[in-house]
Amino acid sequence: MHLESDTMFDVAVLGSGVSGGVLSIILASQGAKVVMIEGGVHPRFAVGESTIPHTSMLSSMLAEQYGVPELETIAYPERIATEIAPTSGIKRAFGFAYHRAGEEYDPAEGLLVGTSSKDETHVFRQDLDSWLTYKAVQRGAELRQSTSIQAVEIDESGVELTTKAGDVIRARYVVDGTGFRSVLADRYDLREKPTRFDHHSRSMFTHMVDVGVFDEGNPMQVPWEQSTMHHVFDCGWFWVIPFNNWPGSTNPLISVGLTVDPRKHPKPAGIKAEVEFQQFLDQFPAVARQFSDAKTVRPWVSTERLQYSSNQGIGYRWCLMSHANGALDPLFSRGMVNTLEITAALVGPLLQALNDDDFGMERFEHIEPLHRRILDYNDALVSNAFASWQDFDLWNAWLRVWGLGTIPLEFRLMNSLADYTATRDPKFLSGDVAKPMFSDFEDPDYAAFFERAVSLMAGFRSGERTAAETSSQLFALTGEYEFPITMREDAMKRAGWMAADATMSDRNMDFARSGFRWALTNPDTHDLFGNAETFYRWRARRSDPHLV
């Protein structure tokens, strides 16, 4: 597939984080001559540390499709601990504790959304990124670290990259995974100024040790420390992502951050991030207690506005990966999912283009709308979450809008993974939604539902309706939406949600399907994990006309 010249690469991959590592492993495994160009040196600090079932199933699907079983390691915390390093935590839920400034936390205002019956991961990124990079080298990729790109030239003959040291690297195609400081976005002036995004937030973050366990009367079945912990308040949220929350980890570190809307909470001049962080802690007594003994172990990072976007994400012989194209906010843990969605969309056409020596834009035209819808959905999702934090009942309702998108998607994607594993039929590698909101695997009716929910929130944000009116209308809307749960035993086993020798009766499957609906549409249910005992109790009291 690749050219014979030792000085010409098939693909130059800028950056060696998750996107660069995964893409390079796949390309090199298929015979492409790949060079990975990294400005730093591994191991290096990175954030974006939380996986969700969508992440795991996409990594499993890529592993199956391209014969790279190492990528499925990402899907299982036990495999990460044994095959990469015992430094990552587990994630069994999204935990959301609602706070009001100057008041004690009310345990009745906690919400828990389970990830699945299989654990997800709090990934210690410096170890994952290093491992992916070295696996790509084992597959045949060439790695150049401490290498910064000074100039880029792309024409019909190929790509020419000039390093700050004056070296010239030539390739047939270039993929930019360098994130906010995108080499290609800078070269071609691709950033939208101002960004098209509605959401505004800035952040400060670090790693700590000795962060306490949040134990404020949690009535739910999963301990807060086994969730990705979100302490949410009006126009802001703290995150607590422990790497030390199960016996499979020897890592004492905890990822900690604070993200706020600068229109409500402007960045003060001349104040260090750790001082400002403490000032926010002082407003929320229960959160302050959790951090009373915490110690910082690395320098704080404090950002300006996090949101950025590009007017173009794909061009002749080049592609921006997800975080080079744009970014919103780490709320809802969508970073790695977005990365893998773009990787899955790019790698097949790119391999074919290399094989045919034809890089015509028609091969890649599907990637531009994918970039846009992924980011625009996240913009609406997060900006309305921040707005909903003015009132707990409104936040309780908006969280269901998110859940009603993710849970049906997970089962549909799971079924596609199982079907592809069994048949190798490529039709199962992409979803069947004609006009999706964010993913081809989502429920076909979700886009219309989400747009109606966003419209209701727009009325609240403009002052046309109250928080109470909006939350009531959102819950009424969820009651109208069927969102079928397409559960299958074989698919749950393939995804690791059930043991290979386990069985699930039709009756229990029936309970689970209807229970998901009940949990996600009932405002009085704050533990949305979907445990069987809760489902059984509810099922004994009422029927569900929407049962699939």
MOQUI-V994630 format. One record per residue. OMEGA is omega as a letter, one per 40 degrees, with the letter a starting at -180 (999 if undefined). Layout:
# MOQUI-V994630
((OMEGA) (OMEGA))
This chain:
# MOQUI-V994630
((a) (i) (a) (a) (i) (a) (a) (i) (i) (a) (i) (i) (i) (a) (a) (i) (a) (a) (a) (a) (a) (a) (a) (i) (a) (a) (a) (i) (a) (i) (i) (i) (a) (i) (i) (a) (a) (a) (i) (i) (i) (e) (a) (a) (i) (i) (a) (a) (a) (i) (i) (a) (i) (i) (a) (a) (i) (i) (i) (a) (i) (i) (i) (a) (a) (i) (i) (a) (i) (i) (i) (i) (a) (a) (a) (i) (i) (i) (i) (a) (a) (a) (i) (i) (i) (a) (a) (i) (i) (i) (i) (a) (i) (i) (a) (i) (a) (a) (i) (a) (i) (a) (i) (i) (i) (a) (i) (a) (i) (i) (a) (i) (a) (i) (i) (i) (i) (i) (i) (a) (i) (a) (i) (a) (a) (i) (i) (a) (i) (a) (i) (i) (a) (i) (i) (i) (i) (i) (i) (i) (i) (a) (i) (i) (a) (a) (i) (a) (a) (a) (i) (i) (a) (i) (a) (a) (i) (a) (i) (i) (i) (a) (i) (i) (i) (i) (i) (i) (a) (a) (i) (a) (i) (i) (a) (i) (a) (i) (a) (a) (a) (i) (a) (i) (i) (a) (a) (i) (a) (a) (i) (a) (e) (i) (i) (a) (i) (a) (i) (i) (i) (a) (i) (a) (a) (i) (a) (i) (i) (i) (a) (i) (i) (a) (a) (i) (a) (a) (a) (a) (i) (i) (i) (a) (i) (i) (i) (a) (i) (i) (a) (i) (a) (i) (i) (i) (i) (i) (i) (a) (a) (i) (a) (a) (i) (a) (a) (a) (i) (a) (a) (a) (i) (i) (a) (i) (i) (i) (a) (i) (a) (i) (i) (a) (a) (a) (a) (i) (i) (i) (i) (a) (a) (i) (i) (i) (i) (i) (i) (i) (a) (i) (a) (a) (a) (i) (i) (i) (i) (a) (a) (a) (a) (a) (a) (a) (i) (a) (i) (i) (i) (a) (i) (a) (a) (a) (i) (a) (a) (i) (i) (a) (a) (i) (a) (i) (i) (i) (i) (i) (a) (a) (i) (a) (a) (a) (a) (a) (a) (i) (i) (i) (a) (a) (a) (i) (i) (i) (a) (i) (i) (i) (a) (a) (a) (a) (a) (i) (i) (i) (i) (i) (i) (a) (a) (a) (a) (a) (i) (a) (a) (i) (a) (a) (i) (a) (a) (i) (i) (i) (a) (a) (i) (a) (a) (i) (a) (i) (i) (a) (a) (a) (i) (i) (i) (i) (a) (a) (i) (a) (a) (a) (i) (i) (i) (i) (a) (i) (a) (i) (i) (a) (a) (i) (a) (a) (i) (i) (a) (i) (i) (i) (i) (i) (i) (i) (i) (a) (i) (i) (a) (a) (a) (i) (a) (i) (a) (a) (i) (a) (a) (a) (a) (a) (a) (i) (a) (a) (i) (a) (a) (i) (a) (a) (a) (a) (i) (i) (a) (a) (i) (i) (i) (i) (i) (i) (i) (i) (i) (a) (i) (a) (a) (i) (a) (i) (a) (i) (a) (a) (i) (a) (i) (i) (i) (i) (i) (i) (i) (a) (a) (a) (a) (i) (a) (a) (i) (a) (a) (a) (i) (i) (i) (a) (i) (i) (i) (i) (a) (a) (a) (i) (i) (a) (i) (i) (i) (i) (i) (i) (a) (a) (a) (i) (i) (a) (a) (a) (a) (a) (a) (a) (a) (i) (a) (i) (a) (a) (i) (a) (a) (a) (i) (i) (a) (a) (i) (a) (a) (a) (a) (i) (a) (a) (a) (a) (a) (999))
